[in-house]
Amino acid sequence: MHQQKRQPELVEGNLSVFVFPTELIFYADDQSTHKQVLTLYNPYEFALKFKVLCTTPNKYVVVDAADAVKPQCCVDIVIRHRDVQSCHYGVIDKFRLQVSEQSQRKALGRKEVVATLLPSAKEQQKEEEEKRIKEHLTESLFFEQSFQPENRAVSSGPSLLTVFLGVVCIAALMLPTMGDVESLVPLYLHLSVNPKLVAAYIVGLITMAILRT
């Protein structure tokens, strides 16, 4: 007589939890981001029940914070930020998803998701763009100084690339701004404020680099 093969008992805390995304970013000036969705996946052949915990539950509303997900299915968990204030900018909160079998109470797996409130999406994008430009200029200057031929004297002046980039940025600053109806320059050459800010930032970096040489 053949005995039925028993499924190995799952150890508490060892079950992998699959959730996306693993980071939530809310922007104070964009109400569409005040509602975020976490997707919990269940790739296993048995049903799971889950529970969502938070380090600061008074700041968030979690729809269906405790529910179940069928085998090889997924479920969306809606999280709303309800306390958008400047005092919370940059504060990192944490959500913990605990999963277990429907017939058991012990948690088989856990996953943490961090949440952050930022003041403005535009400011964040601007900071990231300025950081990328600064890193690119630093790498270009380092490459230029590190890979010069030994039999060539080190030039004390700026490179052609730096000069060309400076001329382009100065030309961009001289172009009219969007909304300037009195300009004779074609409309497709009118620039918004953000590109001009980036151009001014690059001109400042190039000026500093030239003064250091």
Residue pairs with C-beta under 8 A, 6 or more apart in sequence:
10 101
10 108
11 108
12 106
12 107
12 108
13 107
13 108
13 109
13 110
14 108
14 109
15 44
15 99
15 108
15 109
16 109
17 40
17 97
17 99
17 109
17 110
17 111
18 40
18 41
18 42
18 43
18 111
19 38
19 39
19 40
19 41
19 97
19 111
19 113
20 38
20 39
20 41
21 38
21 113
22 111
22 113
22 114
23 113
23 114
23 115
23 116
24 36
24 38
24 79
24 95
24 113
24 114
24 115
24 116
25 33
25 115
25 116
25 118
26 33
26 34
26 36
26 81
26 84
26 115
26 116
26 117
26 118
27 33
27 117
27 118
27 119
27 120
27 121
27 124
28 84
28 86
28 89
28 117
28 118
28 119
28 120
29 119
29 120
29 121
29 122
30 120
30 121
33 121
34 80
34 81
34 84
35 78
35 79
35 80
35 81
36 78
36 79
36 80
36 81
36 115
37 76
37 77
37 78
37 79
38 52
38 76
38 77
38 79
38 95
38 97
38 113
39 74
39 75
39 76
39 77
40 50
40 69
40 74
40 75
40 77
40 97
40 99
41 69
41 74
42 48
42 69
42 70
42 71
42 72
42 73
42 74
42 75
43 72
44 71
44 72
45 71
45 72
46 71
46 101
47 68
47 69
47 70
47 71
47 101
47 102
48 68
48 69
48 99
48 100
48 101
48 102
48 108
49 66
49 67
49 68
49 69
49 99
49 100
49 101
49 102
50 66
50 67
50 68
50 69
50 75
50 97
50 98
50 99
50 100
51 65
51 66
51 97
51 98
52 62
52 65
52 66
52 77
52 95
52 96
52 97
53 95
53 96
53 97
53 98
54 60
54 62
54 93
54 94
54 95
54 96
55 93
55 94
55 95
56 93
58 83
59 81
59 82
59 83
59 88
59 93
60 79
60 80
60 81
60 82
60 83
60 93
60 115
61 79
61 80
61 82
62 77
62 78
62 79
62 80
62 95
63 77
63 78
63 79
63 80
64 75
64 77
64 78
65 77
67 75
68 102
69 75
79 95
79 115
81 115
81 117
84 117
86 119
88 117
89 117
89 118
89 119
90 116
90 117
90 118
91 116
91 117
92 114
92 115
92 116
93 114
93 115
93 116
94 112
94 113
94 114
94 115
95 112
95 113
95 114
95 115
96 110
96 111
96 112
96 113
97 110
97 111
97 112
97 113
98 107
98 109
98 110
99 107
99 108
99 109
99 110
100 106
100 107
100 108
100 109
101 108
118 124
122 194
126 194
126 197
126 198
129 198
130 198
130 201
133 198
133 201
133 202
133 205
134 205
137 202
137 205
137 206
137 209
140 161
140 162
141 162
141 209
144 159
144 161
145 154
148 154
156 213
157 213
158 166
158 206
158 209
158 210
158 213
162 206
162 209
162 210
165 202
165 206
166 202
166 203
166 206
168 199
169 199
169 200
169 202
169 203
169 206
170 199
170 203
172 191
172 195
172 196
172 199
173 196
173 199
173 200
173 203
175 185
175 189
175 190
175 191
176 183
176 185
176 189
176 190
176 191
177 190
177 191
177 192
177 193
177 196
178 190
178 191
178 192
178 193
179 190
180 190
183 190
